[in-house]
Amino acid sequence: MKVLIADDEAISRRLLQGYLERWGHEVVVAQNGAEAWDLFMAGEFSIVISDWTMPEIDGVELIRRIRACQRPGYVYTILLTAKSQKEDIVEGMEAGADDFVTKPFDRDELRVRLRAGQRVIELESALLTSLEELAQARQREVEIGAKIQQTLLLGQLSRQLPGMRVATLTIPSQQIDGDFYDFFQHQDRCLDVVVGDVMGKGVPAALLGAAIKSHFLRALSHLITLAKQGELPEPEEILTSVHAEVTRQFIGLEIFATLCYARFNLLRRRVDFVDCGHTKTIHLQCRTGACVMLQGENTPLGFSEREIYRQVSVPFEAGDMFFFYSDGVTEAKNEADEFFGVDRLVELIRTNSQLEPEELIDRVRTAVVAFSHAETFADDLTCVAVKMESTESDLAV
């Protein structure tokens, strides 16, 4: 990616330039804010890294000017600063900064924050590419929509965490839809699972789903920056941040999204989740064989600007399974116009409790196809299964 560095300290500039070029980025260097602004206006940059305190134009003013520009692609901005007071961070955020790196900066921390910025830029780039393709070929809407869902709406686990197994399935409907899911891994101690569905169908629903995922990524990045070292922002905090960004726009568009944000904490052996009007999560308890329906009390995202998000905590044990699904599963219909339904899904999961997540999801797919006598459906069919496995500490007990 093309990166603009603005820093009036020569040593800091050289260190930054050396690291970024070593990591494969194309780097342009400015010795102060005024020079950086001229370079920015003359070129195209995906990321801008700016020192806060500089002569003529400081970093906050530089970022404020960048945000005021009407550029087609998003520019990810990082402030370098020795400031750490809450009011300083708020000022930088209000100016439009995406992230902060404390000076003197740590190389590994800088690399992680650059990766976060790169991911946001890649999502934005893919979204713009999709919009251009749709404008050129409306008749290929379904094919392009499927591509959007695979590249933007459906997250991928970089690896399985020790102590749990995760499997996913999405069968696209005959129309473009707004189902989405994503995963955020926090070392080997926590996994965040986000499963959602934007009201409506077509390209708008798919693009809004992609936008929500992008907001979650940005909110998580910002809140981690503000949190104490080693601490993670709670799911309810993350939802509150995303809510503040999107709800007013969603109300204006008369659209909403149901979703569930669940954090599996492997150290505390519990799941903390915020349910925003989504389908009830099924918790298969290995010890009793019972299926418990998990549900929160929050309304869908985009319903009310006054919504206050509250998370619910549920303990889990080795062998427990959590099953997330879209209404495309339960609202699949047969020839008699009957729904597959929640009860049939719960019984299917209960009677197949010994299966691994991949096998269970495939069993659900097979059952829905057999019930509806169709390989495609009126709504996207999305499933995410999470099974808790035995760990060394469990075996010791």
ABEGO torsion letter per residue (X at the ends): XBBBBBBABAAAAAAAAAAAAAAGBBBBBBABAAAAAAAAAABBBABBBBBABBBGBBAAAAAAAAAABBBABBBBBBBBBABABAAAAAAAAAAGBABBBBOBBBAAAAAAAAAAAAAAAAAAAAAAAAAAAAAABAAAAAAAAAAAAAAAABBBBABBBBGBBBBBBBBBBABBBABBBBBBBBEAABBBBBBBBBBEBEAAAAAAAAAAAAAAAAAAAAAAAABBBGBBBBAAAAAAAAAAAAAAAAAAAGBBBBBBBBBBBAAAGBBBBBBBGBBBBBBBBAAAGBBBBBBBABBBBGABAABBBBBBBBBBBBGBBBBBBBAAAAABBBAAGBBAEAAAAAAAAAAAAABBAAAAAAAAAAAAAAAAGBABBABBBBBBBBBBBBBAAAAAX
